[in-house]
Amino acid sequence: MATTAPDQRPAALAAIEADTEAVGFTMSCGEAVGRLLRALAASKPGGRFLELGTGTGVGTAWLLAGMDRESVLDTVDNDPACLGVARRHHAVDPRVTVYEADGGEWLAGRADGTGPGYDLVFADALPGTFTHLDEALSLVDRGGFYVVDDLARQAEGLDPEGHQLEVEGLIGDLESRSGWELFPLLGWSCGVLVMVRR
């Protein structure tokens, strides 16, 4: 059973957003993407989920809102200030494990094909999208989702033209892969792409 009704925001979200503003983090998961994540998580009872780029735990809150009690979530980030916010709000939930690690190194250590995969990988950081893509995709089980956002926006200080070229390269790469169904939603929210492994 999900922890929130479909028309509600996760209970901890307002407090997380206030703490996020206090630490000056500006790249949190938007509400539209959050609602998509909650729906996808709800479609996988007893599922295993991976979030690359915890940030302050906004996306984490949406994923947890869609997960049932038997589901588990691993979330990875290397920013201690952001993770401090995420841990403060999510540490009491036994379904979530927070890893403070470089996302690329974390992926490289788990993409050997020997461990369990995931029903959904939410790539909200450079590792798993513009770097270490093969490793991230290798962790998605058959019937599972790969979700990437922020394809239409970039972090402050980054070159918009350079970001657009990276996005075009990523989409071209993903479109060329067999064994996946691709659903680009580039004009929606902050620019989202969903893939399902066949």
ZAMARGU-4260 file (C-alpha; in steps of 0.2 Angstrom, whole numbers, plus 5000, padded with zeros to 4 digits):
<rodrens>
0) 5000/5000/5000 | 5007/5017/4995 | 5010/5030/5009 | 5001/5044/5001 | 4985/5046/4991
5) 4987/5050/4973 | 4982/5068/4975 | 4994/5072/4989 | 5012/5077/4990 | 5023/5066/5002
10) 5021/5071/5020 | 5040/5076/5022 | 5041/5086/5006 | 5037/5103/5013 | 5051/5102/5026
15) 5063/5094/5014 | 5060/5109/5002 | 5063/5122/5016 | 5079/5113/5021 | 5084/5112/5003
20) 5082/5131/5001 | 5093/5133/5017 | 5107/5124/5009 | 5106/5133/4993 | 5103/5117/4982
25) 5093/5121/4966 | 5093/5105/4956 | 5079/5095/4965 | 5067/5084/4957 | 5052/5094/4951
30) 5034/5090/4956 | 5029/5083/4939 | 5044/5071/4939 | 5040/5066/4957 | 5023/5061/4953
35) 5029/5051/4938 | 5042/5042/4949 | 5028/5039/4962 | 5017/5031/4949 | 5031/5020/4942
40) 5036/5014/4959 | 5018/5010/4963 | 5018/4999/4948 | 5032/4987/4955 | 5025/4980/4971
45) 5040/4973/4981 | 5052/4982/4970 | 5070/4987/4970 | 5074/5005/4966 | 5089/5015/4963
50) 5091/5034/4963 | 5108/5041/4957 | 5109/5058/4963 | 5100/5059/4980 | 5102/5078/4982
55) 5092/5083/4997 | 5080/5069/4996 | 5065/5076/4986 | 5065/5063/4973 | 5068/5050/4987
60) 5052/5056/4995 | 5042/5054/4979 | 5049/5036/4976 | 5045/5031/4994 | 5028/5038/4992
65) 5024/5026/4978 | 5033/5011/4986 | 5024/4997/4996 | 5031/4991/5012 | 5041/4977/5004
70) 5050/4988/4992 | 5068/4994/4995 | 5077/5010/4988 | 5096/5013/4986 | 5100/5031/4984
75) 5118/5038/4980 | 5126/5055/4981 | 5143/5062/4986 | 5137/5079/4993 | 5138/5078/5012
80) 5127/5094/5014 | 5113/5088/5003 | 5114/5071/5010 | 5113/5078/5028 | 5096/5085/5023
85) 5091/5068/5015 | 5096/5058/5030 | 5087/5070/5042 | 5071/5066/5033 | 5072/5048/5027
90) 5084/5040/5040 | 5069/5033/5050 | 5062/5024/5034 | 5069/5006/5034 | 5065/5004/5015
95) 5079/5017/5010 | 5098/5015/5011 | 5108/5031/5008 | 5125/5029/5001 | 5138/5043/5002
100) 5149/5039/4987 | 5154/5045/4970 | 5140/5039/4959 | 5152/5033/4945 | 5163/5022/4957
105) 5147/5016/4966 | 5140/5010/4949 | 5157/5002/4943 | 5157/4992/4959 | 5139/4985/4956
110) 5138/4983/4937 | 5147/4966/4937 | 5131/4956/4934 | 5132/4946/4950 | 5120/4956/4961
115) 5102/4959/4960 | 5095/4971/4948 | 5083/4985/4950 | 5065/4988/4944 | 5068/5006/4942
120) 5084/5017/4940 | 5081/5035/4942 | 5097/5044/4935 | 5097/5062/4942 | 5116/5065/4941
125) 5130/5064/4929 | 5134/5046/4933 | 5121/5035/4925 | 5118/5048/4911 | 5132/5057/4904
130) 5145/5045/4912 | 5143/5027/4917 | 5128/5024/4906 | 5132/5006/4902 | 5134/5002/4921
135) 5117/5010/4925 | 5108/5002/4911 | 5115/4985/4916 | 5107/4986/4933 | 5089/4988/4926
140) 5079/4971/4926 | 5068/4965/4912 | 5052/4975/4913 | 5061/4988/4923 | 5062/5007/4920
145) 5077/5019/4917 | 5072/5037/4920 | 5082/5052/4917 | 5077/5070/4920 | 5084/5088/4918
150) 5087/5085/4899 | 5079/5102/4896 | 5089/5112/4910 | 5106/5112/4916 | 5115/5116/4933
155) 5120/5134/4935 | 5136/5139/4928 | 5136/5125/4914 | 5136/5130/4896 | 5118/5128/4889
160) 5125/5124/4871 | 5137/5111/4878 | 5122/5103/4888 | 5111/5102/4873 | 5125/5093/4863
165) 5127/5081/4878 | 5108/5078/4878 | 5108/5075/4859 | 5122/5062/4861 | 5113/5053/4876
170) 5097/5052/4866 | 5106/5046/4851 | 5115/5033/4861 | 5099/5027/4870 | 5089/5026/4853
175) 5102/5015/4846 | 5101/5001/4859 | 5091/4986/4856 | 5080/4978/4869 | 5072/4994/4876
180) 5056/5004/4873 | 5060/5022/4873 | 5048/5036/4878 | 5055/5053/4876 | 5046/5067/4885
185) 5058/5081/4881 | 5045/5095/4880 | 5037/5090/4897 | 5043/5096/4914 | 5062/5098/4914
190) 5064/5086/4900 | 5062/5068/4904 | 5066/5051/4896 | 5059/5034/4901 | 5065/5018/4894
195) 5058/5000/4898 | 5069/4985/4896 | 5061/4971/4886
</rodrens>
